[in-house]
């Protein structure tokens, strides 16, 4: 747990705080459930199993103990968002 498995990188044309990208792991959706049924349950949604330790850095880390005997593939859906620009 806590091991970094990859780092996401996205950019925005804005600069400063308006160009900061924030990452989060989100549920993958129904396709993962279908794949899990077809492969005897050895595929899982990575939501909850993986997380972003520091949202602005994009390091995806293992959040829970993984068991290869039970699950061989995790599908991780990562969402990158930027702050909206406010002209005051």
GUDOSE-830759 format. One record per atom (N, C-alpha, C, CB): residue in three letters; x, y, z; chain; residue number from 1. Coordinates in pm, whole numbers, always signed. Glycine has a CB too. Layout:
BEGIN
 residuo     xx     yy     zz cadena num
     ALA      X      Y      Z      A NUM
...
***
This chain:
BEGIN
 residuo     xx     yy     zz cadena num
     UNK    +84   -118     +0      A   1
     UNK     +0     +0     +0      A   1
     UNK    +89   +124     +0      A   1
     UNK    -96     +0   +122      A   1
     UNK    +43   +227    -72      A   2
     UNK   +119   +350    -80      A   2
     UNK   +221   +352   -191      A   2
     UNK   +186   +375    +49      A   2
     UNK   +241   +239   -260      A   3
     UNK   +337   +232   -369      A   3
     UNK   +284   +308   -490      A   3
     UNK   +367    +87   -406      A   3
     UNK   +368   +393   -547      A   4
     UNK   +331   +468   -667      A   4
     UNK   +339   +374   -787      A   4
     UNK   +424   +593   -688      A   4
     UNK   +231   +367   -866      A   5
     UNK   +229   +278   -982      A   5
     UNK   +242   +353  -1114      A   5
     UNK   +102   +196   -982      A   5
     UNK   +202   +476  -1119      A   6
     UNK   +226   +561  -1235      A   6
     UNK   +195   +705  -1201      A   6
     UNK   +143   +515  -1356      A   6
     UNK   +238   +795  -1289      A   7
     UNK   +212   +937  -1269      A   7
     UNK   +143   +992  -1393      A   7
     UNK   +343  +1014  -1239      A   7
     UNK    +30  +1056  -1370      A   8
     UNK    -45  +1119  -1477      A   8
     UNK    +12  +1257  -1505      A   8
     UNK   -195  +1128  -1442      A   8
     UNK     -4  +1302  -1627      A   9
     UNK    +41  +1436  -1661      A   9
     UNK    -55  +1496  -1763      A   9
     UNK   +186  +1434  -1716      A   9
     UNK   -110  +1609  -1727      A  10
     UNK   -199  +1684  -1817      A  10
     UNK   -160  +1830  -1804      A  10
     UNK   -352  +1661  -1783      A  10
     UNK   -197  +1908  -1903      A  11
     UNK   -164  +2050  -1896      A  11
     UNK   -283  +2133  -1939      A  11
     UNK    -40  +2083  -1983      A  11
     UNK   -280  +2258  -1899      A  12
     UNK   -384  +2354  -1934      A  12
     UNK   -313  +2478  -1987      A  12
     UNK   -476  +2387  -1811      A  12
     UNK   -373  +2546  -2081      A  13
     UNK   -311  +2663  -2139      A  13
     UNK   -303  +2781  -2043      A  13
     UNK   -385  +2704  -2263      A  13
     UNK   -389  +2784  -1942      A  14
     UNK   -384  +2891  -1843      A  14
     UNK   -257  +2878  -1760      A  14
     UNK   -509  +2887  -1752      A  14
     UNK   -219  +2987  -1694      A  15
     UNK   -102  +2986  -1608      A  15
     UNK   -144  +3009  -1463      A  15
     UNK     +0  +3092  -1652      A  15
     UNK    -53  +2985  -1372      A  16
     UNK    -81  +3007  -1230      A  16
     UNK   -187  +2912  -1178      A  16
     UNK   -125  +3149  -1207      A  16
     UNK   -265  +2960  -1080      A  17
     UNK   -366  +2875  -1018      A  17
     UNK   -476  +2834  -1117      A  17
     UNK   -429  +2946   -898      A  17
     UNK   -499  +2914  -1220      A  18
     UNK   -601  +2879  -1320      A  18
     UNK   -557  +2765  -1410      A  18
     UNK   -635  +3000  -1404      A  18
     UNK   -429  +2733  -1411      A  19
     UNK   -379  +2624  -1493      A  19
     UNK   -345  +2499  -1414      A  19
     UNK   -259  +2669  -1567      A  19
     UNK   -375  +2499  -1284      A  20
     UNK   -345  +2383  -1201      A  20
     UNK   -442  +2269  -1232      A  20
     UNK   -351  +2420  -1052      A  20
     UNK   -386  +2153  -1259      A  21
     UNK   -466  +2034  -1287      A  21
     UNK   -476  +1952  -1159      A  21
     UNK   -404  +1950  -1402      A  21
     UNK   -597  +1907  -1128      A  22
     UNK   -620  +1823  -1010      A  22
     UNK   -670  +1687  -1058      A  22
     UNK   -723  +1889   -912      A  22
     UNK   -610  +1581  -1008      A  23
     UNK   -641  +1445  -1050      A  23
     UNK   -720  +1370   -942      A  23
     UNK   -511  +1368  -1084      A  23
     UNK   -807  +1282   -988      A  24
     UNK   -878  +1194   -895      A  24
     UNK   -914  +1065   -967      A  24
     UNK  -1005  +1263   -839      A  24
     UNK   -921   +956   -890      A  25
     UNK   -965   +827   -944      A  25
     UNK  -1116   +823   -928      A  25
     UNK   -895   +705   -870      A  25
     UNK  -1186   +789  -1037      A  26
     UNK  -1332   +784  -1036      A  26
     UNK  -1379   +644  -1077      A  26
     UNK  -1391   +892  -1132      A  26
     UNK  -1502   +608  -1044      A  27
     UNK  -1553   +476  -1085      A  27
     UNK  -1547   +460  -1236      A  27
     UNK  -1698   +457  -1036      A  27
     UNK  -1509   +339  -1280      A  28
     UNK  -1490   +314  -1424      A  28
     UNK  -1619   +293  -1501      A  28
     UNK  -1404   +195  -1442      A  28
     UNK  -1721   +239  -1438      A  29
     UNK  -1847   +222  -1508      A  29
     UNK  -1883    +77  -1536      A  29
     UNK  -1844   +296  -1635      A  29
     UNK  -1989    +59  -1612      A  30
     UNK  -2049    -73  -1636      A  30
     UNK  -1962   -166  -1720      A  30
     UNK  -2182    -56  -1705      A  30
     UNK  -1876   -115  -1807      A  31
     UNK  -1794   -202  -1892      A  31
     UNK  -1704   -292  -1810      A  31
     UNK  -1710   -118  -1988      A  31
     UNK  -1651   -244  -1699      A  32
     UNK  -1564   -326  -1614      A  32
     UNK  -1644   -441  -1554      A  32
     UNK  -1501   -239  -1502      A  32
     UNK  -1767   -416  -1513      A  33
     UNK  -1851   -523  -1458      A  33
     UNK  -1874   -632  -1562      A  33
     UNK  -1986   -466  -1409      A  33
     UNK  -1898   -593  -1685      A  34
     UNK  -1918   -690  -1793      A  34
     UNK  -1791   -773  -1815      A  34
     UNK  -1959   -619  -1924      A  34
     UNK  -1676   -707  -1819      A  35
     UNK  -1549   -778  -1838      A  35
     UNK  -1521   -873  -1722      A  35
     UNK  -1434   -680  -1853      A  35
     UNK  -1556   -834  -1601      A  36
     UNK  -1534   -919  -1485      A  36
     UNK  -1617  -1046  -1495      A  36
     UNK  -1568   -843  -1355      A  36
     UNK  -1740  -1033  -1541      A  37
     UNK  -1825  -1151  -1557      A  37
     UNK  -1768  -1245  -1662      A  37
     UNK  -1968  -1110  -1596      A  37
     UNK  -1716  -1189  -1770      A  38
     UNK  -1661  -1271  -1879      A  38
     UNK  -1530  -1339  -1841      A  38
     UNK  -1640  -1185  -2002      A  38
     UNK  -1457  -1285  -1745      A  39
     UNK  -1327  -1342  -1708      A  39
     UNK  -1329  -1403  -1568      A  39
     UNK  -1219  -1236  -1717      A  39
     UNK  -1442  -1454  -1527      A  40
     UNK  -1457  -1521  -1398      A  40
     UNK  -1422  -1432  -1280      A  40
     UNK  -1372  -1644  -1394      A  40
     UNK  -1455  -1303  -1289      A  41
     UNK  -1437  -1213  -1177      A  41
     UNK  -1294  -1170  -1151      A  41
     UNK  -1489  -1275  -1057      A  41
     UNK  -1204  -1190  -1244      A  42
     UNK  -1063  -1156  -1220      A  42
     UNK  -1026  -1017  -1269      A  42
     UNK   -974  -1257  -1287      A  42
     UNK  -1126   -938  -1307      A  43
     UNK  -1107   -800  -1349      A  43
     UNK  -1189   -713  -1255      A  43
     UNK  -1149   -778  -1500      A  43
     UNK  -1133   -599  -1215      A  44
     UNK  -1206   -513  -1121      A  44
     UNK  -1187   -366  -1156      A  44
     UNK  -1160   -540   -977      A  44
     UNK  -1281   -288  -1112      A  45
     UNK  -1272   -144  -1120      A  45
     UNK  -1166   -100  -1019      A  45
     UNK  -1411    -75  -1093      A  45
     UNK  -1073    -15  -1060      A  46
     UNK   -966    +29   -972      A  46
     UNK  -1007   +133   -869      A  46
     UNK   -856    +83  -1053      A  46
     UNK  -1132   +183   -880      A  47
     UNK  -1180   +282   -785      A  47
     UNK  -1182   +221   -646      A  47
     UNK  -1322   +333   -824      A  47
     UNK  -1116   +285   -551      A  48
     UNK  -1104   +232   -416      A  48
     UNK   -976   +152   -395      A  48
     UNK  -1224   +146   -384      A  48
     UNK   -928    +89   -501      A  49
     UNK   -803    +12   -493      A  49
     UNK   -682   +102   -517      A  49
     UNK   -804   -104   -595      A  49
     UNK   -704   +207   -595      A  50
     UNK   -598   +302   -627      A  50
     UNK   -648   +443   -595      A  50
     UNK   -555   +291   -776      A  50
     UNK   -557   +533   -562      A  51
     UNK   -595   +669   -531      A  51
     UNK   -484   +764   -574      A  51
     UNK   -625   +685   -380      A  51
     UNK   -513   +893   -565      A  52
     UNK   -414   +996   -594      A  52
     UNK   -371  +1054   -459      A  52
     UNK   -472  +1108   -691      A  52
     UNK   -246  +1034   -426      A  53
     UNK   -197  +1076   -294      A  53
     UNK   -200  +1228   -281      A  53
     UNK    -54  +1024   -270      A  53
     UNK   -147  +1299   -377      A  54
     UNK   -148  +1445   -378      A  54
     UNK   -216  +1489   -508      A  54
     UNK     -2  +1505   -366      A  54
     UNK   -338  +1538   -502      A  55
     UNK   -419  +1564   -622      A  55
     UNK   -352  +1648   -731      A  55
     UNK   -543  +1631   -581      A  55
     UNK   -262  +1741   -696      A  56
     UNK   -201  +1826   -797      A  56
     UNK    -75  +1765   -857      A  56
     UNK   -169  +1961   -738      A  56
     UNK    -30  +1653   -804      A  57
     UNK    +92  +1591   -857      A  57
     UNK    +63  +1473   -948      A  57
     UNK   +181  +1547   -744      A  57
     UNK    -52  +1410   -935      A  58
     UNK    -90  +1302  -1025      A  58
     UNK    -27  +1167  -1000      A  58
     UNK    -59  +1341  -1161      A  58
     UNK    +33  +1146   -882      A  59
     UNK    +90  +1015   -850      A  59
     UNK    -23   +920   -811      A  59
     UNK   +196  +1025   -734      A  59
     UNK    -41   +814   -888      A  60
     UNK   -143   +713   -859      A  60
     UNK    -76   +607   -772      A  60
     UNK   -204   +650   -992      A  60
     UNK   -136   +581   -656      A  61
     UNK    -77   +487   -561      A  61
     UNK   -176   +374   -530      A  61
     UNK    -36   +559   -432      A  61
     UNK   -121   +264   -484      A  62
     UNK   -202   +151   -439      A  62
     UNK   -265   +190   -306      A  62
     UNK   -117    +18   -425      A  62
     UNK   -397   +176   -297      A  63
     UNK   -471   +220   -179      A  63
     UNK   -505   +104    -84      A  63
     UNK   -598   +288   -223      A  63
     UNK   -510    -16   -139      A  64
     UNK   -545   -135    -60      A  64
     UNK   -456   -251   -105      A  64
     UNK   -696   -171    -76      A  64
     UNK   -449   -353    -22      A  65
     UNK   -369   -471    -56      A  65
     UNK   -427   -541   -178      A  65
     UNK   -362   -568    +64      A  65
     UNK   -341   -568   -277      A  66
     UNK   -383   -635   -399      A  66
     UNK   -356   -785   -387      A  66
     UNK   -310   -576   -523      A  66
     UNK   -442   -867   -448      A  67
     UNK   -427  -1012   -446      A  67
     UNK   -439  -1063   -589      A  67
     UNK   -534  -1079   -352      A  67
     UNK   -326  -1095   -650      A  68
     UNK   -324  -1139   -790      A  68
     UNK   -402  -1269   -811      A  68
     UNK   -181  -1158   -837      A  68
     UNK   -407  -1353   -711      A  69
     UNK   -482  -1478   -723      A  69
     UNK   -631  -1451   -743      A  69
     UNK   -461  -1567   -599      A  69
     UNK   -677  -1339   -689      A  70
     UNK   -819  -1305   -697      A  70
     UNK   -850  -1211   -814      A  70
     UNK   -865  -1240   -567      A  70
     UNK   -765  -1112   -836      A  71
     UNK   -787  -1013   -941      A  71
     UNK   -658   -990  -1018      A  71
     UNK   -840   -880   -882      A  71
     UNK   -663  -1012  -1151      A  72
     UNK   -543   -999  -1232      A  72
     UNK   -533   -865  -1304      A  72
     UNK   -538  -1110  -1333      A  72
     UNK   -646   -795  -1320      A  73
     UNK   -645   -665  -1388      A  73
     UNK   -737   -568  -1317      A  73
     UNK   -687   -681  -1536      A  73
     UNK   -690   -445  -1308      A  74
     UNK   -770   -336  -1255      A  74
     UNK   -779   -228  -1361      A  74
     UNK   -710   -279  -1121      A  74
     UNK   -896   -176  -1384      A  75
     UNK   -915    -65  -1477      A  75
     UNK   -930    +62  -1393      A  75
     UNK  -1039    -87  -1570      A  75
     UNK   -835   +152  -1410      A  76
     UNK   -833   +275  -1333      A  76
     UNK   -873   +391  -1424      A  76
     UNK   -692   +300  -1270      A  76
     UNK   -979   +459  -1387      A  77
     UNK  -1023   +576  -1462      A  77
     UNK   -982   +700  -1384      A  77
     UNK  -1178   +574  -1487      A  77
     UNK   -904   +782  -1449      A  78
     UNK   -850   +902  -1386      A  78
     UNK   -918  +1024  -1445      A  78
     UNK   -696   +910  -1404      A  78
     UNK   -960  +1114  -1359      A  79
     UNK  -1023  +1238  -1402      A  79
     UNK   -927  +1353  -1373      A  79
     UNK  -1161  +1261  -1330      A  79
     UNK   -904  +1437  -1473      A  80
     UNK   -820  +1555  -1457      A  80
     UNK   -909  +1677  -1473      A  80
     UNK   -700  +1557  -1560      A  80
     UNK   -907  +1765  -1374      A  81
     UNK   -990  +1886  -1381      A  81
     UNK   -901  +2007  -1355      A  81
     UNK  -1107  +1880  -1278      A  81
     UNK   -944  +2120  -1408      A  82
     UNK   -874  +2246  -1384      A  82
     UNK   -970  +2345  -1321      A  82
     UNK   -815  +2303  -1516      A  82
     UNK   -915  +2439  -1251      A  83
     UNK   -999  +2543  -1190      A  83
     UNK  -1058  +2630  -1300      A  83
     UNK   -917  +2630  -1088      A  83
     UNK  -1182  +2668  -1288      A  84
     UNK  -1240  +2760  -1387      A  84
     UNK  -1178  +2898  -1373      A  84
     UNK  -1393  +2768  -1371      A  84
     UNK  -1168  +2965  -1485      A  85
     UNK  -1112  +3100  -1486      A  85
     UNK  -1219  +3199  -1446      A  85
     UNK  -1055  +3135  -1623      A  85
     UNK  -1188  +3280  -1346      A  86
     UNK  -1280  +3384  -1303      A  86
     UNK  -1214  +3519  -1327      A  86
     UNK  -1319  +3367  -1154      A  86
     UNK  -1280  +3602  -1401      A  87
     UNK  -1229  +3736  -1428      A  87
     UNK  -1297  +3833  -1334      A  87
     UNK  -1252  +3776  -1577      A  87
     UNK  -1222  +3885  -1235      A  88
     UNK  -1285  +3974  -1138      A  88
     UNK  -1239  +4116  -1154      A  88
     UNK  -1256  +3929   -998      A  88
***
